Amino acid sequence: MTVANEAARTAENRDTGSALWKLSVGVTVGALAGLLVGGVLGRLVMYGLRFTSPESSMGKTTDANSTIGEWSLKTFGLLESGIAMGAQVGALYILVRPWLNTGNRPLKTCVFGATAGGVLFIHPDGVDYYAVKPLWLTVPSFILLAAAFGYLLSLWTERAIATERFQAAPAWQLWIPVVLCVPAVLHVTLLPPTVLLVAAALLATFARGRLQGVVKGWSGPVTSWIGSRLLFLLGLANVVLIVRAVAEIANKSQGS
């Protein structure tokens, strides 16, 4: 009985350690990709779009609280936003990763990221798409940024997981990237509070080493089949929402 209990405990610790390792990789890579794509590259794109926008747009405040046509300390706020949002999306990627077939994961994440980013950033109630023009350039720019982030997130995460270099590291070291991202995440929250509470509960489960059944069930064939179809349907719904948002922005722009 003791041997059986010890074997079960060893298997549980192995599953939990592997899950915690993947979570640490996802958060770290997500934060890095968010910093580079969302923070640095996104700011450069916005600065480049100033040259295609009318003079009347200069000096206006964007949805990200930045001033069009100017470099300022607010740029550091965009870098923080990139890190925070990237870390959260990185954790979500690890969550849905079992639902994605092993082949072409970066490409699939790139396509889905483009649709999800389009819904997140393209909305008719903001300022950006009325001040920064032309619309045919601004919309693809933000969609391509989201696509690039999704591709890099998946590519770098898969490569890091495949190396397994730090998988045997002590648990406290694997928690370091997660803890470091907490201040930025609390300041720039991408997810609803309820989802964050659920995530905190799951993290507590990680910490207590009781994840064996959850990991096996979540990555099982039935759950993966359902999850992959849900992601596909969600991607289609995102495309519809993007088209509606762009059409509404175009109509408002013509009426103004």
C-alpha positions in Angstrom: 0.0 0.0 0.0 2.8 2.3 0.9 4.6 1.6 -2.4 1.5 2.2 -4.4 0.9 5.5 -2.6 4.5 6.5 -3.2 4.2 5.7 -6.9 1.0 7.7 -7.2 2.6 10.7 -5.4 5.6 10.5 -7.7 3.4 10.5 -10.8 1.4 13.4 -9.4 4.5 15.5 -8.6 5.8 14.8 -12.1 2.5 16.0 -13.8 2.3 19.0 -11.5 5.9 19.9 -12.1 5.5 19.6 -15.9 2.4 21.8 -15.8 4.1 24.4 -13.6 7.1 24.4 -15.9 4.9 25.0 -19.0 3.0 27.8 -17.2 6.3 29.4 -16.3 7.5 29.2 -19.9 4.2 30.6 -21.2 4.2 33.6 -18.9 7.9 34.3 -19.6 7.7 34.0 -23.3 4.3 35.9 -23.4 5.8 38.8 -21.4 8.8 38.9 -23.7 6.8 38.8 -26.9 4.3 41.3 -25.6 7.2 43.7 -24.7 8.8 43.4 -28.2 5.6 43.3 -30.4 3.0 45.1 -28.3 5.3 47.5 -26.6 8.2 48.4 -28.9 7.0 47.4 -32.4 3.4 48.7 -31.6 4.8 52.1 -30.6 6.9 52.2 -33.7 3.9 51.4 -35.9 1.9 54.2 -34.2 4.7 56.6 -34.7 5.0 55.7 -38.3 1.2 56.1 -38.9 1.6 59.8 -37.9 3.1 60.5 -41.3 -0.1 59.2 -43.0 -2.5 61.0 -40.7 -3.8 64.5 -41.1 -2.2 67.4 -39.2 -5.4 67.9 -37.3 -4.7 64.6 -35.6 -1.4 65.6 -34.1 -1.5 66.1 -30.4 -4.6 64.1 -29.8 -4.7 61.4 -27.1 -5.1 57.8 -28.3 -7.0 55.0 -26.6 -3.7 54.0 -25.0 -3.3 57.5 -23.5 -0.4 58.4 -25.7 -0.1 61.6 -27.7 -0.2 61.2 -31.5 3.1 62.4 -33.1 5.1 62.6 -29.9 7.5 60.4 -27.9 7.1 60.8 -24.1 7.4 58.9 -20.8 4.0 57.5 -21.6 5.8 55.1 -23.9 6.9 53.2 -20.8 3.3 52.6 -20.0 2.9 50.9 -23.4 5.8 48.7 -22.6 4.2 47.7 -19.3 0.9 47.1 -21.1 2.7 44.8 -23.6 4.4 42.8 -20.8 1.1 42.5 -18.8 -1.1 41.5 -21.7 1.6 39.2 -23.1 2.0 37.4 -19.8 -1.8 36.8 -19.5 -2.1 35.6 -23.1 1.0 33.4 -22.5 -0.8 31.7 -19.6 -3.9 31.3 -21.8 -1.9 29.7 -24.5 -0.6 27.1 -22.1 -4.2 26.5 -21.1 -5.5 25.8 -24.6 -2.2 24.3 -26.0 -3.5 20.7 -25.5 -6.4 21.6 -27.8 -4.0 22.5 -30.7 -2.6 19.7 -32.8 1.2 19.5 -32.6 1.6 20.4 -36.2 1.7 24.1 -37.2 0.9 25.4 -33.7 2.6 28.7 -34.4 0.7 29.2 -37.6 -2.6 28.3 -35.9 -1.9 30.7 -33.0 -0.9 33.4 -35.5 -4.3 33.2 -37.3 -6.3 33.0 -34.1 -4.2 35.8 -32.6 -5.0 38.0 -35.5 -8.7 37.6 -35.1 -8.6 37.9 -31.3 -6.3 40.9 -31.4 -8.6 42.5 -34.0 -11.6 42.2 -31.7 -9.6 43.5 -28.8 -8.1 46.6 -30.5 -10.5 47.4 -33.3 -13.6 49.0 -31.9 -15.8 51.9 -33.1 -16.0 53.7 -29.7 -12.4 54.7 -29.5 -10.3 57.5 -30.9 -7.5 55.8 -32.8 -9.3 54.8 -36.0 -10.8 58.3 -36.5 -7.6 60.2 -35.8 -5.0 57.9 -37.2 -5.6 57.4 -41.0 -6.0 55.9 -43.5 -8.3 53.1 -42.3 -7.1 50.6 -44.8 -3.6 50.9 -43.3 -4.4 51.2 -39.6 -6.6 48.2 -39.4 -4.2 45.7 -41.1 -1.4 47.2 -39.0 -3.0 46.2 -35.7 -4.1 42.9 -37.0 -0.6 42.1 -38.2 0.8 43.1 -34.8 -1.6 40.6 -33.1 -0.7 37.9 -35.6 3.1 38.5 -35.1 2.6 38.3 -31.4 0.7 35.0 -31.7 3.3 33.5 -33.9 6.2 34.4 -31.8 4.4 33.4 -28.6 3.7 29.9 -29.9 7.1 29.4 -31.7 9.2 30.5 -28.7 7.1 28.6 -26.2 7.2 25.4 -28.2 11.0 25.6 -28.6 11.5 26.4 -24.9 9.3 23.5 -23.8 11.1 21.1 -26.3 14.5 21.9 -24.7 13.3 20.9 -21.2 16.5 22.6 -20.0 15.0 24.0 -16.8 12.1 21.6 -16.3 13.9 19.9 -13.4 14.5 23.3 -11.7 13.1 23.8 -8.1 9.5 24.9 -8.0 10.4 28.2 -6.4 12.5 29.1 -9.5 9.6 28.3 -11.8 7.4 30.6 -9.8 9.7 33.6 -10.3 8.5 34.7 -13.8 4.9 34.4 -12.7 5.4 36.5 -9.5 7.4 39.2 -11.4 4.6 39.7 -13.8 1.9 40.1 -11.1 2.3 43.9 -10.6 2.0 44.6 -14.3 -1.0 42.3 -14.6 -2.8 43.9 -11.7 -2.2 47.3 -13.3 -3.2 46.3 -16.8 -5.8 43.5 -16.6 -6.8 41.9 -19.8 -9.1 39.3 -18.3 -12.2 39.9 -16.2 -11.8 39.7 -12.4 -13.8 36.5 -12.3 -11.3 34.8 -14.7 -8.4 36.1 -12.6 -9.9 34.6 -9.5 -10.3 31.2 -11.3 -6.7 31.5 -12.4 -5.6 32.2 -8.9 -7.5 29.1 -7.7 -5.7 27.0 -10.4 -2.4 28.5 -9.3 -3.2 27.5 -5.7 -3.9 24.0 -7.0 -0.5 24.0 -8.8 1.2 25.0 -5.5 -0.5 22.2 -3.5 0.4 19.6 -6.0 -3.1 18.3 -6.7 -3.2 18.7 -10.4 -2.9 15.2 -11.8 -6.5 14.6 -12.5 -7.1 18.1 -13.9 -4.1 17.8 -16.3 -5.2 14.5 -17.6 -8.8 15.5 -18.1 -8.0 18.8 -19.7 -5.6 17.3 -22.3 -7.7 14.2 -22.9 -9.0 13.3 -26.4 -12.6 14.3 -25.7 -11.7 17.7 -24.2 -9.2 18.4 -26.9 -11.7 17.6 -29.6 -14.3 19.9 -28.1 -11.8 22.6 -27.3 -10.4 22.7 -30.9 -13.9 23.1 -32.3 -14.6 25.9 -29.8 -11.5 27.8 -30.8 -12.4 27.5 -34.5 -15.9 28.8 -33.9 -14.5 31.6 -31.7 -12.1 32.6 -34.5 -15.0 32.8 -37.0 -17.0 34.9 -34.6 -14.0 37.2 -34.2 -13.9 37.7 -37.9 -17.5 38.7 -38.0 -17.0 41.2 -35.1 -14.0 42.7 -36.9 -15.9 43.2 -40.1 -18.8 44.8 -38.2 -16.4 47.1 -36.3 -14.6 48.2 -39.4 -17.8 48.9 -41.3 -19.1 51.0 -38.4 -15.9 53.0 -38.2 -16.0 53.6 -41.9 -19.6 54.8 -41.8 -18.9 57.1 -38.9 -15.8 58.5 -40.6 -17.8 59.3 -43.7 -20.5 61.0 -41.7 -18.1 63.2 -39.8 
